[in-house]
Amino acid sequence: MTESGNLPLPDYDQLTLGDLQHRIRSLDAQQLEVVLTYEAGHAARVPVLEILEARARELDGGATPSAGDPRRAPGVESTPGRSSVQESTAAEATSPLRHGVANQTPNRGLP
């Protein structure tokens, strides 16, 4: 079974769907099959499998891989297992106003 470090796409496990859609365009059918087999045997994420299978159909239909080497793409930074948001960088907690704007009261019954 293939390890993620041996895949033709570096940082494959950290790629977003959008990044994956762009990076697989440079893979040939054999490289795409390696990625598809890896995904099916590991996470088996349905949206990812759909993207990979759609690209495989395109290649079978005569599409050609685009120029470029996916191994030279910029790396993906990740923080496995934890969020990069901290209490010091989080937004200030507020509750929504119930009616209108703060410090503004409607003039009910006043001329």
The first five atom37 places (N, CA, C, CB, O) and aatype in JSON, in Angstrom:
{
  "aatype": [12, 16, 6, 15, 7, 2, 10, 14, 10, 14, 3, 18, 3, 5, 10, 16, 10, 7, 3, 10, 5, 8, 1, 9, 1, 15, 10, 3, 0, 5, 5, 10, 6, 19, 19, 10, 16, 18, 6, 0, 7, 8, 0, 0, 1, 19, 14, 19, 10, 6, 9, 10, 6, 0, 1, 0, 1, 6, 10, 3, 7, 7, 0, 16, 14, 15, 0, 7, 3, 14, 1, 1, 0, 14, 7, 19, 6, 15, 16, 14, 7, 1, 15, 15, 19, 5, 6, 15, 16, 0, 0, 6, 0, 16, 15, 14, 10, 1, 8, 7, 19, 0, 2, 5, 16, 14, 2, 1, 7, 10, 14],
  "atom_mask": [
    [1, 1, 1, 1, 1],
    [1, 1, 1, 1, 1],
    [1, 1, 1, 1, 1],
    [1, 1, 1, 1, 1],
    [1, 1, 1, 0, 1],
    [1, 1, 1, 1, 1],
    [1, 1, 1, 1, 1],
    [1, 1, 1, 1, 1],
    [1, 1, 1, 1, 1],
    [1, 1, 1, 1, 1],
    [1, 1, 1, 1, 1],
    [1, 1, 1, 1, 1],
    [1, 1, 1, 1, 1],
    [1, 1, 1, 1, 1],
    [1, 1, 1, 1, 1],
    [1, 1, 1, 1, 1],
    [1, 1, 1, 1, 1],
    [1, 1, 1, 0, 1],
    [1, 1, 1, 1, 1],
    [1, 1, 1, 1, 1],
    [1, 1, 1, 1, 1],
    [1, 1, 1, 1, 1],
    [1, 1, 1, 1, 1],
    [1, 1, 1, 1, 1],
    [1, 1, 1, 1, 1],
    [1, 1, 1, 1, 1],
    [1, 1, 1, 1, 1],
    [1, 1, 1, 1, 1],
    [1, 1, 1, 1, 1],
    [1, 1, 1, 1, 1],
    [1, 1, 1, 1, 1],
    [1, 1, 1, 1, 1],
    [1, 1, 1, 1, 1],
    [1, 1, 1, 1, 1],
    [1, 1, 1, 1, 1],
    [1, 1, 1, 1, 1],
    [1, 1, 1, 1, 1],
    [1, 1, 1, 1, 1],
    [1, 1, 1, 1, 1],
    [1, 1, 1, 1, 1],
    [1, 1, 1, 0, 1],
    [1, 1, 1, 1, 1],
    [1, 1, 1, 1, 1],
    [1, 1, 1, 1, 1],
    [1, 1, 1, 1, 1],
    [1, 1, 1, 1, 1],
    [1, 1, 1, 1, 1],
    [1, 1, 1, 1, 1],
    [1, 1, 1, 1, 1],
    [1, 1, 1, 1, 1],
    [1, 1, 1, 1, 1],
    [1, 1, 1, 1, 1],
    [1, 1, 1, 1, 1],
    [1, 1, 1, 1, 1],
    [1, 1, 1, 1, 1],
    [1, 1, 1, 1, 1],
    [1, 1, 1, 1, 1],
    [1, 1, 1, 1, 1],
    [1, 1, 1, 1, 1],
    [1, 1, 1, 1, 1],
    [1, 1, 1, 0, 1],
    [1, 1, 1, 0, 1],
    [1, 1, 1, 1, 1],
    [1, 1, 1, 1, 1],
    [1, 1, 1, 1, 1],
    [1, 1, 1, 1, 1],
    [1, 1, 1, 1, 1],
    [1, 1, 1, 0, 1],
    [1, 1, 1, 1, 1],
    [1, 1, 1, 1, 1],
    [1, 1, 1, 1, 1],
    [1, 1, 1, 1, 1],
    [1, 1, 1, 1, 1],
    [1, 1, 1, 1, 1],
    [1, 1, 1, 0, 1],
    [1, 1, 1, 1, 1],
    [1, 1, 1, 1, 1],
    [1, 1, 1, 1, 1],
    [1, 1, 1, 1, 1],
    [1, 1, 1, 1, 1],
    [1, 1, 1, 0, 1],
    [1, 1, 1, 1, 1],
    [1, 1, 1, 1, 1],
    [1, 1, 1, 1, 1],
    [1, 1, 1, 1, 1],
    [1, 1, 1, 1, 1],
    [1, 1, 1, 1, 1],
    [1, 1, 1, 1, 1],
    [1, 1, 1, 1, 1],
    [1, 1, 1, 1, 1],
    [1, 1, 1, 1, 1],
    [1, 1, 1, 1, 1],
    [1, 1, 1, 1, 1],
    [1, 1, 1, 1, 1],
    [1, 1, 1, 1, 1],
    [1, 1, 1, 1, 1],
    [1, 1, 1, 1, 1],
    [1, 1, 1, 1, 1],
    [1, 1, 1, 1, 1],
    [1, 1, 1, 0, 1],
    [1, 1, 1, 1, 1],
    [1, 1, 1, 1, 1],
    [1, 1, 1, 1, 1],
    [1, 1, 1, 1, 1],
    [1, 1, 1, 1, 1],
    [1, 1, 1, 1, 1],
    [1, 1, 1, 1, 1],
    [1, 1, 1, 1, 1],
    [1, 1, 1, 0, 1],
    [1, 1, 1, 1, 1],
    [1, 1, 1, 1, 1]
  ],
  "atom_positions": [
    [[0.84, -1.18, 0.0], [0.0, 0.0, 0.0], [0.89, 1.25, 0.0], [-0.95, 0.0, 1.22], [1.92, 1.27, 0.67]],
    [[0.5, 2.25, -0.73], [1.28, 3.47, -0.87], [1.18, 4.33, 0.38], [0.82, 4.25, -2.08], [0.12, 4.44, 0.99]],
    [[2.29, 4.95, 0.74], [2.31, 5.9, 1.85], [2.12, 7.29, 1.28], [3.66, 5.8, 2.67], [2.42, 7.53, 0.11]],
    [[1.61, 8.22, 2.09], [1.34, 9.57, 1.58], [2.61, 10.27, 1.1], [0.67, 10.42, 2.66], [2.54, 11.12, 0.21]],
    [[3.77, 9.94, 1.66], [5.02, 10.55, 1.24], [5.47, 10.09, -0.14], [0.0, 0.0, 0.0], [6.3, 10.75, -0.76]],
    [[4.93, 8.97, -0.63], [5.3, 8.44, -1.94], [4.32, 8.84, -3.04], [5.4, 6.94, -1.88], [4.47, 8.4, -4.18]],
    [[3.35, 9.65, -2.72], [2.36, 10.08, -3.71], [2.95, 11.14, -4.63], [1.1, 10.61, -3.02], [3.87, 11.85, -4.23]],
    [[2.43, 11.25, -5.85], [2.94, 12.28, -6.77], [2.55, 13.71, -6.37], [2.44, 12.0, -8.16], [3.04, 14.66, -6.97]],
    [[1.69, 13.86, -5.38], [1.3, 15.18, -4.88], [1.86, 15.37, -3.48], [-0.26, 15.34, -4.88], [1.47, 14.66, -2.56]],
    [[2.77, 16.33, -3.3], [3.29, 16.57, -1.96], [2.19, 17.12, -1.05], [4.48, 17.54, -2.01], [1.29, 17.83, -1.5]],
    [[2.26, 16.8, 0.22], [1.29, 17.27, 1.22], [-0.14, 16.92, 0.85], [1.42, 18.78, 1.4], [-1.06, 17.69, 1.13]],
    [[-0.34, 15.77, 0.22], [-1.66, 15.38, -0.27], [-2.72, 15.42, 0.83], [-1.6, 13.99, -0.86], [-3.82, 15.92, 0.6]],
    [[-2.4, 14.91, 2.0], [-3.39, 14.83, 3.08], [-3.84, 16.19, 3.6], [-2.84, 14.03, 4.21], [-4.88, 16.27, 4.25]],
    [[-3.08, 17.26, 3.34], [-3.45, 18.59, 3.8], [-4.09, 19.45, 2.71], [-2.23, 19.29, 4.34], [-4.47, 20.59, 2.98]],
    [[-4.22, 18.94, 1.49], [-4.77, 19.74, 0.39], [-6.27, 19.95, 0.57], [-4.49, 19.06, -0.95], [-6.99, 19.05, 0.99]],
    [[-6.72, 21.16, 0.24], [-8.16, 21.43, 0.21], [-8.71, 20.88, -1.1], [-8.45, 22.96, 0.35], [-7.94, 20.54, -2.0]],
    [[-10.02, 20.8, -1.22], [-10.63, 20.32, -2.46], [-10.22, 21.19, -3.64], [-12.15, 20.29, -2.33], [-9.95, 20.68, -4.73]],
    [[-10.19, 22.51, -3.44], [-9.81, 23.42, -4.52], [-8.38, 23.21, -4.97], [0.0, 0.0, 0.0], [-8.1, 23.18, -6.17]],
    [[-7.47, 23.07, -4.01], [-6.06, 22.82, -4.35], [-5.93, 21.48, -5.08], [-5.18, 22.83, -3.09], [-5.18, 21.37, -6.05]],
    [[-6.65, 20.49, -4.6], [-6.58, 19.17, -5.21], [-7.04, 19.21, -6.67], [-7.41, 18.16, -4.41], [-6.41, 18.62, -7.54]],
    [[-8.15, 19.91, -6.93], [-8.67, 20.01, -8.29], [-7.63, 20.6, -9.24], [-9.94, 20.87, -8.32], [-7.53, 20.17, -10.39]],
    [[-6.87, 21.58, -8.78], [-5.88, 22.2, -9.64], [-4.63, 21.34, -9.79], [-5.5, 23.56, -9.09], [-4.08, 21.24, -10.88]],
    [[-4.2, 20.73, -8.72], [-2.94, 19.98, -8.77], [-3.05, 18.66, -9.51], [-2.46, 19.71, -7.37], [-2.06, 18.21, -10.09]],
    [[-4.22, 18.03, -9.53], [-4.33, 16.76, -10.24], [-4.34, 16.95, -11.76], [-5.6, 16.02, -9.81], [-4.19, 15.98, -12.5]],
    [[-4.51, 18.17, -12.22], [-4.55, 18.41, -13.66], [-3.21, 18.12, -14.33], [-4.97, 19.85, -13.93], [-3.16, 17.9, -15.54]],
    [[-2.13, 18.13, -13.56], [-0.83, 17.86, -14.15], [-0.43, 16.38, -14.06], [0.22, 18.71, -13.48], [0.64, 16.0, -14.53]],
    [[-1.28, 15.55, -13.45], [-0.96, 14.14, -13.31], [-1.39, 13.36, -14.54], [-1.64, 13.56, -12.06], [-2.42, 13.66, -15.15]],
    [[-0.6, 12.34, -14.91], [-1.02, 11.45, -15.98], [-1.93, 10.37, -15.39], [0.22, 10.82, -16.71], [-2.14, 10.35, -14.18]],
    [[-2.45, 9.49, -16.22], [-3.42, 8.49, -15.77], [-2.82, 7.56, -14.71], [-3.92, 7.67, -16.95], [-3.51, 7.21, -13.76]],
    [[-1.57, 7.17, -14.87], [-0.94, 6.26, -13.93], [-0.76, 6.93, -12.56], [0.42, 5.78, -14.47], [-1.03, 6.31, -11.53]],
    [[-0.3, 8.19, -12.54], [-0.13, 8.91, -11.28], [-1.47, 9.14, -10.6], [0.58, 10.26, -11.52], [-1.59, 9.02, -9.38]],
    [[-2.49, 9.47, -11.39], [-3.82, 9.69, -10.85], [-4.36, 8.41, -10.22], [-4.78, 10.19, -11.95], [-5.02, 8.45, -9.17]],
    [[-4.09, 7.27, -10.84], [-4.54, 5.99, -10.31], [-3.89, 5.7, -8.95], [-4.22, 4.86, -11.29], [-4.53, 5.13, -8.07]],
    [[-2.63, 6.1, -8.78], [-1.94, 5.92, -7.49], [-2.64, 6.74, -6.41], [-0.44, 6.33, -7.6], [-2.88, 6.25, -5.31]],
    [[-2.97, 7.99, -6.73], [-3.65, 8.86, -5.77], [-5.05, 8.33, -5.46], [-3.73, 10.32, -6.3], [-5.48, 8.32, -4.31]],
    [[-5.76, 7.88, -6.49], [-7.11, 7.35, -6.32], [-7.1, 6.1, -5.44], [-7.73, 7.03, -7.68], [-7.97, 5.95, -4.57]],
    [[-6.16, 5.22, -5.65], [-6.03, 4.01, -4.84], [-5.71, 4.36, -3.39], [-4.95, 3.09, -5.41], [-6.27, 3.77, -2.46]],
    [[-4.81, 5.33, -3.2], [-4.46, 5.77, -1.84], [-5.69, 6.33, -1.12], [-3.34, 6.82, -1.88], [-5.96, 5.97, 0.02]],
    [[-6.42, 7.21, -1.79], [-7.6, 7.83, -1.17], [-8.65, 6.78, -0.84], [-8.2, 8.91, -2.09], [-9.22, 6.81, 0.25]],
    [[-8.9, 5.86, -1.75], [-9.92, 4.83, -1.51], [-9.53, 3.92, -0.35], [-10.14, 4.01, -2.77], [-10.41, 3.43, 0.36]],
    [[-8.25, 3.7, -0.15], [-7.8, 2.82, 0.91], [-7.59, 3.5, 2.24], [0.0, 0.0, 0.0], [-7.41, 2.81, 3.25]],
    [[-7.6, 4.81, 2.29], [-7.34, 5.53, 3.54], [-8.59, 6.29, 4.0], [-6.16, 6.5, 3.38], [-9.41, 5.73, 4.72]],
    [[-8.73, 7.52, 3.6], [-9.83, 8.34, 4.1], [-11.14, 8.06, 3.37], [-9.48, 9.8, 3.96], [-12.21, 8.16, 3.98]],
    [[-11.08, 7.72, 2.09], [-12.26, 7.43, 1.27], [-13.29, 8.56, 1.34], [-12.91, 6.11, 1.71], [-14.49, 8.31, 1.5]],
    [[-12.81, 9.81, 1.23], [-13.71, 10.97, 1.26], [-14.45, 11.05, -0.06], [-12.91, 12.3, 1.53], [-13.83, 11.12, -1.12]],
    [[-15.76, 11.03, -0.01], [-16.59, 10.98, -1.21], [-16.31, 12.17, -2.15], [-18.06, 10.97, -0.82], [-16.14, 11.93, -3.35]],
    [[-16.26, 13.42, -1.68], [-16.0, 14.52, -2.62], [-14.63, 14.38, -3.3], [-16.07, 15.86, -1.89], [-14.49, 14.72, -4.47]],
    [[-13.64, 13.9, -2.58], [-12.3, 13.73, -3.16], [-12.33, 12.62, -4.2], [-11.26, 13.41, -2.06], [-11.77, 12.78, -5.29]],
    [[-12.98, 11.51, -3.88], [-13.08, 10.42, -4.84], [-13.82, 10.86, -6.1], [-13.78, 9.22, -4.21], [-13.44, 10.46, -7.21]],
    [[-14.86, 11.67, -5.95], [-15.6, 12.17, -7.11], [-14.7, 13.03, -8.0], [-16.82, 12.98, -6.65], [-14.75, 12.91, -9.23]],
    [[-13.89, 13.88, -7.4], [-12.98, 14.74, -8.17], [-11.96, 13.9, -8.91], [-12.27, 15.75, -7.25], [-11.69, 14.12, -10.1]],
    [[-11.38, 12.92, -8.22], [-10.36, 12.08, -8.84], [-10.95, 11.23, -9.95], [-9.7, 11.17, -7.78], [-10.34, 11.08, -11.01]],
    [[-12.13, 10.67, -9.73], [-12.77, 9.85, -10.76], [-13.18, 10.68, -11.97], [-13.98, 9.13, -10.19], [-13.09, 10.21, -13.1]],
    [[-13.64, 11.91, -11.74], [-14.0, 12.79, -12.85], [-12.76, 13.11, -13.7], [-14.64, 14.1, -12.33], [-12.84, 13.13, -14.93]],
    [[-11.63, 13.35, -13.05], [-10.4, 13.63, -13.79], [-9.95, 12.39, -14.56], [-9.29, 14.11, -12.84], [-9.45, 12.5, -15.67]],
    [[-10.11, 11.21, -13.96], [-9.75, 9.97, -14.66], [-10.6, 9.8, -15.92], [-9.93, 8.75, -13.73], [-10.09, 9.37, -16.96]],
    [[-11.9, 10.13, -15.83], [-12.76, 10.06, -17.02], [-12.31, 11.06, -18.08], [-14.22, 10.33, -16.65], [-12.35, 10.75, -19.27]],
    [[-11.89, 12.25, -17.66], [-11.38, 13.24, -18.61], [-10.15, 12.72, -19.33], [-11.05, 14.56, -17.89], [-10.03, 12.87, -20.55]],
    [[-9.23, 12.12, -18.58], [-8.02, 11.57, -19.19], [-8.36, 10.42, -20.14], [-7.04, 11.1, -18.11], [-7.76, 10.3, -21.21]],
    [[-9.3, 9.58, -19.75], [-9.73, 8.49, -20.62], [-10.39, 9.03, -21.89], [-10.7, 7.56, -19.88], [-10.32, 8.4, -22.94]],
    [[-11.03, 10.18, -21.79], [-11.7, 10.79, -22.93], [-10.76, 11.57, -23.85], [0.0, 0.0, 0.0], [-11.21, 12.14, -24.84]],
    [[-9.49, 11.59, -23.54], [-8.53, 12.26, -24.43], [-7.89, 13.51, -23.88], [0.0, 0.0, 0.0], [-7.06, 14.12, -24.56]],
    [[-8.24, 13.92, -22.67], [-7.6, 15.1, -22.08], [-6.13, 14.8, -21.84], [-8.31, 15.53, -20.75], [-5.74, 13.65, -21.61]],
    [[-5.31, 15.83, -21.89], [-3.88, 15.66, -21.63], [-3.53, 16.38, -20.34], [-3.03, 16.2, -22.82], [-4.12, 17.41, -20.01]],
    [[-2.56, 15.85, -19.6], [-2.13, 16.53, -18.38], [-1.56, 17.91, -18.71], [-1.08, 15.69, -17.62], [-0.9, 18.08, -19.73]],
    [[-1.82, 18.87, -17.85], [-1.28, 20.21, -18.07], [0.19, 20.23, -17.7], [-2.06, 21.26, -17.25], [0.69, 19.34, -17.0]],
    [[0.88, 21.24, -18.18], [2.31, 21.36, -17.91], [2.53, 21.69, -16.44], [2.95, 22.45, -18.81], [1.65, 22.23, -15.78]],
    [[3.68, 21.35, -15.95], [4.02, 21.66, -14.56], [4.25, 20.4, -13.76], [0.0, 0.0, 0.0], [3.77, 19.32, -14.1]],
    [[4.99, 20.56, -12.71], [5.32, 19.45, -11.83], [4.67, 19.71, -10.47], [6.86, 19.27, -11.69], [5.06, 20.67, -9.8]],
    [[3.69, 18.89, -10.05], [3.02, 19.15, -8.77], [3.94, 19.07, -7.57], [1.9, 18.17, -8.59], [3.62, 19.6, -6.51]],
    [[5.11, 18.4, -7.72], [6.05, 18.32, -6.6], [6.74, 19.65, -6.35], [7.09, 17.25, -6.85], [7.34, 19.84, -5.29]],
    [[6.66, 20.58, -7.31], [7.29, 21.88, -7.14], [6.31, 22.94, -6.64], [7.9, 22.33, -8.46], [6.66, 24.11, -6.5]],
    [[5.08, 22.52, -6.36], [4.07, 23.45, -5.85], [4.44, 23.9, -4.44], [2.66, 22.8, -5.86], [5.11, 23.15, -3.73]],
    [[4.03, 25.09, -4.04], [4.32, 25.54, -2.68], [3.75, 24.58, -1.65], [3.77, 26.95, -2.45], [2.69, 23.99, -1.86]],
    [[4.44, 24.44, -0.55], [3.99, 23.55, 0.51], [2.74, 24.05, 1.19], [0.0, 0.0, 0.0], [2.42, 25.24, 1.13]],
    [[2.03, 23.14, 1.83], [0.82, 23.47, 2.56], [1.16, 23.48, 4.04], [-0.34, 22.46, 2.25], [1.66, 22.49, 4.58]],
    [[0.91, 24.6, 4.69], [1.15, 24.67, 6.13], [-0.08, 24.16, 6.86], [1.49, 26.12, 6.57], [-1.21, 24.5, 6.51]],
    [[0.15, 23.36, 7.87], [-0.98, 22.85, 8.64], [-0.6, 22.77, 10.11], [-1.42, 21.47, 8.12], [0.57, 22.78, 10.48]],
    [[-1.62, 22.7, 10.92], [-1.42, 22.5, 12.35], [-2.21, 21.27, 12.72], [-1.87, 23.77, 13.2], [-3.34, 21.37, 13.22]],
    [[-1.64, 20.08, 12.49], [-2.38, 18.85, 12.73], [-2.87, 18.74, 14.17], [-1.53, 17.66, 12.39], [-2.11, 18.9, 15.13]],
    [[-4.16, 18.46, 14.3], [-4.72, 18.2, 15.61], [-5.09, 19.41, 16.43], [0.0, 0.0, 0.0], [-5.63, 19.26, 17.53]],
    [[-4.8, 20.62, 15.95], [-5.19, 21.78, 16.74], [-5.39, 22.98, 15.83], [-4.13, 22.1, 17.81], [-4.83, 23.05, 14.73]],
    [[-6.17, 23.9, 16.29], [-6.46, 25.1, 15.53], [-5.38, 26.15, 15.8], [-7.85, 25.65, 15.89], [-4.8, 26.2, 16.89]],
    [[-5.11, 26.98, 14.8], [-4.12, 28.04, 14.99], [-4.74, 29.25, 15.71], [-3.54, 28.47, 13.64], [-4.02, 30.19, 16.05]],
    [[-6.05, 29.24, 15.94], [-6.71, 30.33, 16.64], [-6.42, 30.2, 18.14], [-8.25, 30.32, 16.37], [-6.52, 29.12, 18.71]],
    [[-6.07, 31.31, 18.74], [-5.79, 31.32, 20.17], [-6.69, 32.35, 20.84], [-4.28, 31.63, 20.45], [-7.31, 33.17, 20.15]],
    [[-6.78, 32.32, 22.14], [-7.63, 33.27, 22.85], [-7.19, 34.7, 22.56], [-7.59, 32.99, 24.35], [-8.02, 35.6, 22.47]],
    [[-5.88, 34.91, 22.42], [-5.38, 36.27, 22.18], [-5.71, 36.76, 20.76], [-3.87, 36.31, 22.4], [-5.72, 37.97, 20.52]],
    [[-5.98, 35.83, 19.81], [-6.28, 36.25, 18.44], [-7.75, 36.11, 18.08], [-5.45, 35.45, 17.47], [-8.15, 36.46, 16.98]],
    [[-8.57, 35.59, 18.99], [-9.98, 35.39, 18.73], [-10.73, 36.72, 18.77], [-10.58, 34.42, 19.75], [-10.29, 37.68, 19.41]],
    [[-11.85, 36.76, 18.08], [-12.68, 37.96, 18.07], [-13.3, 38.17, 19.44], [-13.78, 37.87, 16.99], [-13.52, 37.22, 20.19]],
    [[-13.58, 39.43, 19.76], [-14.19, 39.76, 21.04], [-15.61, 39.21, 21.07], [-14.18, 41.28, 21.3], [-16.36, 39.37, 20.1]],
    [[-15.98, 38.58, 22.16], [-17.31, 38.0, 22.29], [-18.34, 39.11, 22.44], [-17.37, 37.03, 23.49], [-18.21, 39.97, 23.31]],
    [[-19.35, 39.09, 21.61], [-20.45, 40.05, 21.7], [-21.74, 39.3, 21.44], [-20.27, 41.23, 20.68], [-21.74, 38.24, 20.81]],
    [[-22.82, 39.85, 21.93], [-24.11, 39.27, 21.63], [-24.84, 40.23, 20.71], [-24.93, 38.98, 22.93], [-24.68, 41.44, 20.82]],
    [[-25.66, 39.69, 19.81], [-26.36, 40.57, 18.87], [-27.38, 41.45, 19.59], [-27.04, 39.74, 17.79], [-27.93, 41.07, 20.62]],
    [[-27.62, 42.6, 19.03], [-28.63, 43.5, 19.58], [-30.0, 42.92, 19.32], [-28.51, 44.92, 18.97], [-30.26, 42.35, 18.26]],
    [[-30.88, 43.07, 20.3], [-32.21, 42.51, 20.15], [-33.08, 43.37, 19.25], [-32.87, 42.35, 21.5], [-33.82, 42.83, 18.43]],
    [[-32.99, 44.69, 19.38], [-33.84, 45.58, 18.58], [-33.04, 46.81, 18.19], [-35.12, 45.98, 19.35], [-32.49, 47.48, 19.06]],
    [[-32.99, 47.09, 16.94], [-32.39, 48.35, 16.5], [-30.91, 48.47, 16.77], [0.0, 0.0, 0.0], [-30.17, 47.48, 16.78]],
    [[-30.49, 49.7, 17.01], [-29.09, 50.02, 17.19], [-28.85, 50.38, 18.65], [-28.67, 51.18, 16.27], [-29.74, 50.9, 19.32]],
    [[-27.67, 50.11, 19.15], [-27.35, 50.41, 20.54], [-27.54, 51.88, 20.84], [-25.92, 49.98, 20.86], [-27.26, 52.73, 19.99]],
    [[-28.0, 52.2, 22.03], [-28.2, 53.57, 22.52], [-29.22, 54.35, 21.7], [-26.89, 54.32, 22.52], [-29.19, 55.58, 21.68]],
    [[-30.11, 53.66, 21.04], [-31.14, 54.34, 20.26], [-32.48, 53.7, 20.6], [-30.85, 54.25, 18.72], [-32.68, 52.51, 20.36]],
    [[-33.4, 54.49, 21.17], [-34.69, 53.99, 21.57], [-35.75, 54.6, 20.67], [-34.97, 54.29, 23.05], [-35.7, 55.8, 20.4]],
    [[-36.69, 53.81, 20.22], [-37.76, 54.38, 19.39], [-38.62, 55.34, 20.19], [-38.62, 53.27, 18.77], [-38.84, 55.13, 21.38]],
    [[-39.1, 56.37, 19.56], [-39.96, 57.37, 20.21], [-41.41, 56.92, 20.12], [-39.78, 58.78, 19.54], [-42.15, 57.37, 19.25]],
    [[-41.81, 56.05, 21.0], [-43.16, 55.54, 20.97], [-44.11, 56.51, 21.65], [-43.24, 54.16, 21.63], [-43.95, 56.85, 22.82]],
    [[-45.07, 56.94, 20.91], [-46.11, 57.79, 21.48], [-45.68, 59.21, 21.76], [0.0, 0.0, 0.0], [-46.48, 59.98, 22.29]],
    [[-44.47, 59.6, 21.44], [-44.0, 60.97, 21.67], [-44.18, 61.78, 20.39], [-42.51, 60.98, 22.13], [-44.0, 61.26, 19.29]],
    [[-44.54, 63.06, 20.55], [-44.73, 63.89, 19.34], [-43.44, 64.2, 18.64], [-45.42, 65.17, 19.7], [-43.44, 64.89, 17.62]]
  ]
}
